Amino acid sequence: MFATIRTLFDGANVRAENQLRDRYAIELIDQKIHEAQLNLNAAKQTLANLIQRKRAETRLVEGLDKRIADLTARATEALKGDREDLAQQAATAIADMENERTRRQQTIDRLETRIVQLQGTVETAHRRIIDLKQGAITARAIRREQTMQTRLNRTIGRSSAADEAEDLIKRVTDQDDPFEQSQILKEIETGLNHGDIAEKMAGEGFGDATKASANAVLDRLKKSL
């Protein structure tokens, strides 16, 4: 029982988290891109430090090479001048400098390896961030379209304001015409009072007309000529 409740609870948490991530997807995308950019900047700084160290070590090695070459030449001259004591001192110094040069060259080689690796990582991260930024632009455009579509759906939906307006228009246009109603009532009243019988008979030629007509007026005018 407790395992089932825990499973349901975990499922509810997952659904809530997914809904939250969907709702704030654009904000999360921007935040993750910002974090990736910070990591890239840190990697660039580390790369710069490594390159700076390599250049410094290279300059030291170049300086050692010059000193070794100078002492070697001097020791050779000392041996030619039968000053083996001085040549011995120079040889000791040369040996120390050569050992130092070896250590520094090893450091340079290690730095070079790390620099090449980190350069590849930085280039990959840089290209990926460019892709992420382009993807974020696309995501924003899609989200705007979704928002507009949602608003449009609410506008043209069955319970929308447009439907309410249509219902009101239909309600007004479907109402009975008051003037037509009064005419119908008048006709009904005339029929009840038999007031239209004389007019019908006059129209059939039985008796005098109950109303003046254009033909009757025209005949009267012709007779007066």
C-alpha positions in Angstrom: 0.0 0.0 0.0 2.7 2.4 1.0 4.7 1.5 -2.1 1.6 2.3 -4.3 1.1 5.6 -2.5 4.8 6.5 -3.0 4.6 5.6 -6.7 1.6 7.8 -7.2 3.2 10.6 -5.3 6.4 10.3 -7.4 4.3 10.3 -10.5 2.5 13.4 -9.5 5.8 15.1 -8.8 7.1 14.1 -12.2 4.0 15.5 -13.9 4.2 18.7 -11.9 7.8 19.1 -12.8 7.2 18.5 -16.5 4.3 21.0 -16.5 6.5 23.6 -14.8 9.4 22.9 -17.3 7.0 23.3 -20.2 5.5 26.5 -18.9 8.9 28.1 -18.2 10.8 26.4 -21.0 12.1 29.6 -22.6 13.3 31.0 -19.3 15.1 27.6 -18.6 16.7 27.6 -22.0 18.0 31.1 -21.5 19.3 30.2 -18.0 21.1 27.0 -19.3 22.7 28.9 -22.2 23.9 31.5 -19.7 25.4 28.8 -17.5 27.0 27.2 -20.6 28.4 30.6 -21.5 29.9 31.1 -18.0 31.5 27.6 -18.3 32.9 28.5 -21.7 34.3 31.8 -20.4 36.0 29.9 -17.5 37.5 27.4 -20.0 38.8 30.3 -22.1 40.4 31.9 -19.1 42.1 28.6 -18.2 43.3 28.2 -21.7 44.7 31.7 -21.7 46.5 30.9 -18.4 48.0 27.7 -19.9 49.2 29.5 -23.0 50.7 32.2 -20.8 52.6 29.7 -18.7 53.8 27.9 -21.8 55.2 31.1 -23.3 56.9 32.0 -20.0 58.5 28.5 -19.8 59.5 28.8 -23.5 61.2 32.1 -22.8 63.1 30.5 -19.8 64.2 27.6 -22.0 65.4 30.0 -24.6 67.3 31.9 -21.9 68.9 28.7 -20.7 69.9 27.7 -24.2 71.8 31.0 -24.6 73.5 30.7 -21.2 74.4 27.1 -21.9 75.9 28.0 -25.3 77.8 30.9 -23.7 79.3 28.8 -20.9 80.1 26.0 -23.3 82.1 28.4 -25.4 83.9 29.8 -22.4 84.6 26.3 -20.9 86.1 25.3 -24.3 88.4 28.4 -24.2 89.3 27.6 -20.6 90.4 24.1 -21.5 92.4 25.5 -24.4 94.1 27.9 -21.9 94.9 25.0 -19.5 92.3 26.3 -16.9 90.6 23.0 -16.3 89.5 24.3 -12.9 87.4 27.0 -14.5 86.2 24.6 -17.2 85.1 22.3 -14.4 83.1 25.0 -12.7 81.5 25.9 -16.1 80.7 22.2 -16.8 78.9 21.9 -13.4 76.8 25.0 -14.1 76.1 23.7 -17.6 74.9 20.4 -16.2 72.6 22.1 -13.8 71.2 24.3 -16.5 70.7 21.4 -18.9 68.8 19.5 -16.1 66.6 22.6 -15.5 66.1 22.9 -19.2 64.9 19.3 -19.4 62.4 19.8 -16.6 61.1 23.0 -18.2 60.8 21.4 -21.6 58.8 18.6 -20.0 56.6 21.2 -18.5 56.2 22.8 -21.9 55.3 19.5 -23.4 52.6 18.8 -20.8 51.2 22.3 -21.2 51.1 21.9 -25.0 49.1 18.7 -24.6 46.6 20.3 -22.2 46.4 23.4 -24.4 45.5 21.3 -27.5 42.9 19.3 -25.6 41.3 22.4 -24.0 41.3 24.3 -27.4 39.3 21.4 -28.9 36.9 21.6 -25.9 36.5 25.4 -26.2 35.9 25.3 -29.9 33.3 22.5 -29.5 31.6 24.4 -26.6 31.6 27.6 -28.7 29.9 26.0 -31.7 27.4 24.3 -29.4 26.5 27.6 -27.7 26.0 29.2 -31.1 23.6 26.3 -32.0 21.8 26.7 -28.7 21.3 30.4 -29.2 19.9 29.8 -32.6 17.7 27.1 -31.1 16.5 29.5 -28.5 15.5 32.0 -31.2 13.5 29.3 -32.9 11.9 28.2 -29.6 10.9 31.8 -28.8 9.3 32.1 -32.3 7.4 28.8 -31.8 6.3 29.9 -28.4 5.0 33.2 -29.8 3.1 31.3 -32.5 1.7 28.9 -29.9 0.6 31.9 -27.7 -1.1 33.6 -30.6 -2.8 30.4 -31.7 -4.1 29.9 -28.2 -5.5 33.4 -28.1 -7.0 32.9 -31.6 -8.6 29.6 -30.5 -10.1 31.4 -27.5 -11.4 34.1 -29.9 -13.0 31.7 -32.4 -13.9 29.0 -29.9 -17.4 28.0 -29.1 -17.5 30.0 -25.9 -15.7 33.0 -27.4 -16.8 36.6 -27.6 -17.4 36.2 -31.3 -19.9 33.5 -30.7 -21.7 35.6 -28.1 -21.8 38.5 -30.7 -23.3 36.1 -33.3 -25.9 34.9 -30.8 -26.9 38.5 -30.0 -27.1 39.4 -33.7 -29.3 36.4 -34.4 -31.4 37.2 -31.4 -32.1 40.7 -32.7 -32.6 39.7 -36.4 -34.9 36.8 -35.4 -37.3 39.1 -33.5 -40.7 39.8 -35.0 -41.1 43.1 -36.9 -43.4 45.3 -34.9 -44.7 47.1 -38.0 -45.6 43.8 -39.7 -47.3 42.7 -36.5 -49.5 45.9 -36.5 -50.5 45.3 -40.1 -51.4 41.7 -39.4 -53.4 42.8 -36.4 -55.2 45.4 -38.5 -56.0 42.8 -41.1 -57.3 40.5 -38.4 -59.5 43.3 -36.9 -60.9 44.2 -40.3 -61.8 40.6 -41.0 -63.5 40.3 -37.7 -65.6 43.5 -38.4 -66.3 42.3 -42.0 -65.0 45.6 -43.2 -63.2 44.1 -46.1 -66.2 42.5 -47.8 -67.4 45.6 -49.5 -64.0 46.3 -50.8 -63.7 42.8 -52.2 -67.1 43.0 -53.9 -66.3 46.5 -55.3 -63.1 45.0 -56.7 -65.2 42.3 -58.5 -67.4 45.0 -60.1 -70.4 44.8 -57.7 -71.3 48.2 -56.5 -69.3 51.5 -56.2 -65.6 51.4 -55.3 -64.9 52.0 -51.6 -61.6 53.7 -52.4 -60.4 56.1 -55.1 -58.2 54.5 -57.7 -55.9 56.0 -60.3 -58.0 54.6 -63.2 -61.1 56.2 -61.8 -59.4 59.6 -61.4 -58.0 59.4 -65.0 -61.5 58.6 -66.4 -62.9 61.6 -64.5 -60.3 63.9 -66.0 -61.0 62.7 -69.5 -64.7 63.3 -69.1 -64.1 66.9 -68.0 -62.2 67.7 -71.3 
